[in-house]
Amino acid sequence: MDLILDLGNTNKKFAIVDAPSARYPFGTIRTLENHSVISLAGIRTFVRKHPAINACILSSVIRHPSSVISFLKDLFPFIELDAMTPLPIKNRYLTPDTLGKDRLAAHATPPLCNASVSALKLARQAS
């Protein structure tokens, strides 16, 4: 299972996603929680409730404690979605880091897929 952290200005979502299958090529969301604030303690609690997590991706447009990144990197293979994350599309923006991470993930995947889930799956395939 994968841990997906999608930290936006309004919503901060934590999701647990099953591995992809022939029927669900981008996995199946098993757990989805919305949080109003991001803290290391909150992420630790969530991770403890889901011991089957084996990888993590973080997509964030907000500031978050650096201790969160350290904690996640120590526990799992970890990807932080950014302009340099390997994806099967080319970002042709003159300033690639200004393209929103949500838009980058959404364009790299079929419609109606969870953007962060899709980004994790595609980044794994491309690397």
N, C-alpha and C positions, 0 to 999 in steps of 0.2 A: 504494500500500500504506500501511497505517496501523500505527503503533507504539502498542501498548497496554501500559501499565505498571500492574500491579495489585499494590500493595504492602500485604500483610496482615501480621498479627502472626506467623503461621507461615510462609506462603509469599509469596515475592516473585517474580512472574511477569512476563516480558517476552514479548510476542507480536507477530508480524507477521501482519497480516490483509489479504487481498485486498479489493478493492472489492466492494460488494454486486452481486448479479445477480438476475435473475428467479428462478433456481433456488435461490440462497442469499442471501436478502434482507438478512442481517446479515454477509455476507462469509464467507470461508473462512480458517481459521487455517492459515498456511503454516509458521510457526516458533513454537515455544513453549519457553522456557527457564525453569527455576527457579533462583533465586539465594538464597544464605543471607544476604548483606549487600547493601546498596545503596551504591554509590559513584559519583561522577562518572566515574571512570576506567572502571568496569564498563559504564556506560551508553554512554560514548564508544566503547568497543570494540564493543559490540553494534550501535550505529548505523553504524559504519564497515563492518561485515560486511553491512549491508543498505542500500545506497545508494538504493534505490527508495522509501524512506519519504517520504511527502508530508504527513503529519499525525500528531498525537500526542494521546492522552488519558492522564491520570494519575489513578488512583484510589488513595488512600493513607489508611490508618488509623494509620500510624506516622510518626515524625519522619524526615525525609530532608534531606540537605544542600540549602540554598537554591540552591547553585550548580547543582544538577540542574535546577531549574525555569528558571533563567536560560539554561542551555545549551539546553534543549528549546525555549524560547520564541524563541531566536535562530535556530534551525534550521527550525522548522515552525510551521504553524498549530497552536495548542496549546489544549487544554481541560483544566482540573483539575476533576474531578467533585466537586461540593459541593452543598449545599442550594439554591444559586442557579442551578445549571446548568439551562438550558432543556430540559425534557423534556415529552412529551405527556401527563403525568399531573400531578395536583395533590397535593402533599404536605400533608396536613391535620393533621400533628402540631402540637401547640401550640408546641413548640420544634423547628422543622424541622431544625435543624442537629444534633439528637441522633439522627435516624434514620440507621442505618448506611448507608454509601455502597453496600455490596454489596446491601443490601435495596432501596435506592432504585432501583438499576440493574435488579435482578431483577424488580421490580414494573412497570417501564416497558417490559418486553419480553415476548415469548412465552416459555413455559417451555423449558428446555433450551438456551437461548442463553447464550453467554458474557456475563456481566454487563457487563464493561467494554467489550467490542466493541459490544454493544447500546447502551450509553450514548453512545458516540461517534457512532454512526450516528443515533441519535434526537436528540442535541443538535444535530447538523448540520441535521437536518430542521426542528427547532423554531426555530432561530435565523434 
